[in-house]
Amino acid sequence: MWQFLCAIQFQFFINFNFLPTPIEVVKASWEFFHDDPWVHFQSSILRVLLGYAIASFLGIILGILIGAWQKVDDFLSPPLELLRPIPAVAWIPLAILMFPTAEAGMIFITFVGGFFPVLISTIKGVESTINDTVLVRVGQCLGAKSWHIFKDIVIPGALPSIASGLVIGMGNAWFCLVTAEILAGRYGVGYITWESYVTSNYPPIVMGILLIGLMGALSSWAVSRLTSALMPWRSIKKQDT
Amino acid sequence: MQEIAVESQPLTQLTYGLVEVQDLSVCFTDKSQNINTVVDKINFTVEPGSFVCLLGPSGCGKSTVLNTIAGFIKPTKGKILVDEQAVTKPGADRGFVFQQYSLLPWKTVFQNVEFGLRIKGIAKAKRQELVAEYLNRVGLYNRRDSFPHQLSGGMKQRASIVRALINSPSVLLMDEPFSALDAQTRHMMQELLMEIWQDFKTTVIFVTHDIEEAVLLGDRILVMGVNPGHIKEDIAIDLKRPRHIDDTLTPEFIQISRQVLATIREETLKSMEC
């Protein structure tokens, strides 16, 4: 269909006449994979994973603190809410100024993508478990003090919500990769996509987009499998099962 | 049923469990600053080892009284003494069985029952021994590794009861624990509870709106009235023990139920008027 629309140079609201055809994209991919692609994958994956790891760590810790204590909430939420709507691309100039290396700047931008979903989901999850009167009372009348209530009730209760933040955060980290790799000098799947756009070489753009989508989907799937393994008590049923 | 009656030797004998409710009033202030008196000037004493039912129409504050004894709610006036100690906050000396299923979903049956012992810092070997013993007592040992969502309603409440009892509480507070169960399971649970209570001799305060349940289980029924919640009548139930579900069909049982029903109906009508 895509090939056909390109062939007839379809042009009604959506333009297909400049779009690379699937055959061109396959050709570009063929060349890409024959020319040492692993260095690109490796650098992109490393950036995303590092940014994401820091985002998850900080997002969960800060989310728990903000969700559990009003004082932390009052102190940290306003500045964080101010930063949250800022798109990744707007961070680029600052990333260049703030970080000693381009690599660190790129990790920072993928971090920005992953951090907020993890943070917000953790806050909401912790808040809702703390306000679940029955669960907290269960702990209290078994003699639990704050530490046990926290460790055995609040955290496990918030885990499903934290897990969904982690899945969304993983996707967002990949989402920000192209933006991050604008800073890259040589390697990276996002870098290839951006560089091809700058040099008006269109087929690799489509290839880059598809590769990022694929890696994002795979890693989100992996995160969701891992987090489900942490919650053996949950059995997920859908309408039709 | 047969999986329940495994062994019936007493596990522990309790010689304490005196509960005194003195001049208890609980008020809430709503959004428009109106003061709402939920229960007013409640006085009663529960003797160690006795089984007292708090019975009343919805809105009479019976759960509020129970929650105050548990320490979940602070009295506005008056005080509560358990074994002569004033209640200030929730604690393991007052076991609570909730109306809703309240097992922690992320813990197995075993871990749920073990939780109180772990908090107390009891050694692992001792914990395992105790939990196994208690689970056996209610026929749940085979289900020790199940998560709560894999259990039936009756099993969940059996686990909740032993989870509270394993801490050897002075008093077991039960807030309509069987109201969500079907009639057959409810009857089974009532008989099981009576057996366990006979073994442990723990003081039980049992909230219910079901007259038959109150008459079957209680040594004493405190009938509560509405607007605001108060104790309307204190009825001693002298039916012989052990009692069984088919005792509910005997003339004495029916006669007591009639008497209770008359008191309750008056209050229910009052509560519907406003």
Chai-1 contact restraints between the chains, C-beta under 6 A:
chainA,res_idxA,chainB,res_idxB,connection_type,confidence,min_distance_angstrom,max_distance_angstrom,comment,restraint_id
A,V134,B,F98,contact,1.0,0.0,6.0,A-B,restraint_1
A,V134,B,Q100,contact,1.0,0.0,6.0,A-B,restraint_2
A,V134,B,S102,contact,1.0,0.0,6.0,A-B,restraint_3
A,R137,B,F72,contact,1.0,0.0,6.0,A-B,restraint_4
A,V138,B,S102,contact,1.0,0.0,6.0,A-B,restraint_5
A,Q140,B,P90,contact,1.0,0.0,6.0,A-B,restraint_6
A,C141,B,A70,contact,1.0,0.0,6.0,A-B,restraint_7
A,C141,B,P90,contact,1.0,0.0,6.0,A-B,restraint_8
A,C141,B,F96,contact,1.0,0.0,6.0,A-B,restraint_9
A,L142,B,A92,contact,1.0,0.0,6.0,A-B,restraint_10
A,L142,B,F115,contact,1.0,0.0,6.0,A-B,restraint_11
A,L142,B,G116,contact,1.0,0.0,6.0,A-B,restraint_12
A,G143,B,G91,contact,1.0,0.0,6.0,A-B,restraint_13
A,G143,B,A92,contact,1.0,0.0,6.0,A-B,restraint_14
A,G143,B,G116,contact,1.0,0.0,6.0,A-B,restraint_15
A,G143,B,I119,contact,1.0,0.0,6.0,A-B,restraint_16
A,A144,B,I119,contact,1.0,0.0,6.0,A-B,restraint_17
A,H148,B,I119,contact,1.0,0.0,6.0,A-B,restraint_18
A,P156,B,W106,contact,1.0,0.0,6.0,A-B,restraint_19
A,W233,B,P105,contact,1.0,0.0,6.0,A-B,restraint_20
A,W233,B,W106,contact,1.0,0.0,6.0,A-B,restraint_21
A,W233,B,F147,contact,1.0,0.0,6.0,A-B,restraint_22
